[in-house]
Amino acid sequence: MVVNLDSGITKVELDNYGNHKALSDVITCHITESLCSRITFAEYMDLALYQPQHGYYVTAPSKIGATGDFFTSPHLGSDFGELLAQQFIQMWHLLGQPDRFTLVEMGAGQGLLAGDVLRDLAQHQPEWANHLDYVIVERAPALIAEQQQRLQPWRDRGWSIRWTTLEAMPPDSVTGCFFSNELVDALPVHQVIVQDGQLQEIYVTLPEGDAETAFVEQVGPLSTPQLAIYFQDIQIDLTSARYPDGYRTEVNLAALDWLQQVASRLQQGYVLTIDYGYASDRYYNPMRSTGTLQCYYRHRYHDNPYIHIGQQDITAHVDFTSLQKYGEHCHLHTVGFTKQGLFLMSLGLGDRISAISQSQASDPQMLQTILRRRDALQTLIDPMGMGNFGVLMQSKGVDPNETLIGLRGEQMVIGL
Ligand SMILES: C[S@@+](CC[C@H](N)C(=O)[O-])C[C@H]1O[C@@H](n2cnc3c(N)ncnc32)[C@H](O)[C@@H]1O
């Protein structure tokens, strides 16, 4: 995710603290009605982003892209989707060219990536109009409406595109690929903290007297044993002497539930996850003592999730080791892990950069277009930004010796 410098501002009714008033009221109600008058940070983040009427992702207009708070790889042009399409075509061949090939895009944002993938397939693989079942799993109703509008021309041309939920998909029903770009970082995370040698959890509650924010934090015992099990599984002990008192970090249990659902619906094929994050040893490095939580609001990013509630995005980096390990537990084979820059270069982005460097501009406007596209391609592989995103490939029922094109470059081993 990249902060968008041309962001627009959407007017909403604000409470005394400057938060989306209706959303703030709903969160207050959840807190007062809950046991001990507090909710976990994961519940808070879930409400702030996805509360069905007022959550950040739920309210139109869309927050992603030119008029939003940040942009993602598909906003840099169609190259990202076109290169992904090359990977999907190879997967189809590796799966024995099945008559029905299902691509499940999860967390499809504005539907840009879907449009780019479909355009490329229509051009290079027109017979896929008869084979492809493009399925979108999206949580935000406003984004579903936007996706449906954007993709209607493809449906009119006879391509199968449909929207569903993971829950509604029958077990073992998919031969093809489940994929996502920046979905996992948008799932609600638990926050934990080390206090007096004990692993504790951060809760969200109401302030007692005057306060600068509508909600404040409270520390308490872990809300679920799953949190302790999570750290056992990745062999990280936050209560060891390596970690300072007050060490704070995130745990994405929702990502494990999501992966379990995906794995159980995949009969044969791949799971491709692109997001920013690290392997566990880096994620839970003792030096990273304040976690990875980030909020995106208009032109800036910061680490305070208790301001601009409902008007800012809240994200946390992804622990790829836990996805790998939990995936194996769910019978997903780890095909490989690489960085977005290497992945896209293996799929042909280098050739695109060479071609654009050699193109001649006949007028200033064309020169502008060429320079803009060259910048966009460089941004996709920038090692200090999107190029450093992780790309995890997992599979089920596929010959593990077949190399995927996107992994032909240098591969990294996830630290276990
Ligand atoms: C950061 S945006 C990324 C959008 C898009 N993939 C892109 O690259 O522009 C996260 C997306 O995931 C969606 N989302 C979050 N949780 C989800 C869930 N549990 N199931 C499906 N979609 C979800 C959000 O509504 C949003 O569309």
PDBQT file of the ligand as one rigid body, heavy atoms in Angstrom, charges set to zero:
ROOT
HETATM    1  C1  LIG A 501      -6.310  -3.022   0.908  1.00  0.00    +0.000 C 
HETATM    2  S1  LIG A 501      -7.704  -3.469  -0.007  1.00  0.00    +0.000 S 
HETATM    3  C2  LIG A 501      -6.958  -4.240  -1.435  1.00  0.00    +0.000 C 
HETATM    4  C3  LIG A 501      -7.862  -4.191  -2.644  1.00  0.00    +0.000 C 
HETATM    5  C4  LIG A 501      -7.323  -4.801  -3.935  1.00  0.00    +0.000 C 
HETATM    6  N1  LIG A 501      -6.934  -6.165  -3.795  1.00  0.00    +0.000 N 
HETATM    7  C5  LIG A 501      -6.174  -3.995  -4.489  1.00  0.00    +0.000 C 
HETATM    8  O1  LIG A 501      -5.084  -4.527  -4.633  1.00  0.00    +0.000 OA
HETATM    9  O2  LIG A 501      -6.395  -2.823  -4.808  1.00  0.00    +0.000 OA
HETATM   10  C6  LIG A 501      -8.396  -4.828   0.897  1.00  0.00    +0.000 C 
HETATM   11  C7  LIG A 501      -9.624  -5.437   0.263  1.00  0.00    +0.000 C 
HETATM   12  O3  LIG A 501      -9.991  -6.625   0.964  1.00  0.00    +0.000 OA
HETATM   13  C8  LIG A 501     -11.382  -6.587   1.254  1.00  0.00    +0.000 C 
HETATM   14  N2  LIG A 501     -11.618  -7.480   2.400  1.00  0.00    +0.000 N 
HETATM   15  C9  LIG A 501     -11.242  -7.323   3.674  1.00  0.00    +0.000 A 
HETATM   16  N3  LIG A 501     -11.594  -8.391   4.421  1.00  0.00    +0.000 NA
HETATM   17  C10 LIG A 501     -12.160  -9.271   3.578  1.00  0.00    +0.000 A 
HETATM   18  C11 LIG A 501     -12.702 -10.580   3.732  1.00  0.00    +0.000 A 
HETATM   19  N4  LIG A 501     -12.720 -11.186   4.924  1.00  0.00    +0.000 N 
HETATM   20  N5  LIG A 501     -13.200 -11.195   2.652  1.00  0.00    +0.000 NA
HETATM   21  C12 LIG A 501     -13.179 -10.591   1.438  1.00  0.00    +0.000 A 
HETATM   22  N6  LIG A 501     -12.695  -9.350   1.228  1.00  0.00    +0.000 NA
HETATM   23  C13 LIG A 501     -12.191  -8.701   2.286  1.00  0.00    +0.000 A 
HETATM   24  C14 LIG A 501     -11.635  -5.111   1.477  1.00  0.00    +0.000 C 
HETATM   25  O4  LIG A 501     -12.993  -4.782   1.450  1.00  0.00    +0.000 OA
HETATM   26  C15 LIG A 501     -10.842  -4.555   0.279  1.00  0.00    +0.000 C 
HETATM   27  O5  LIG A 501     -11.534  -4.734  -0.929  1.00  0.00    +0.000 OA
ENDROOT
TORSDOF 0
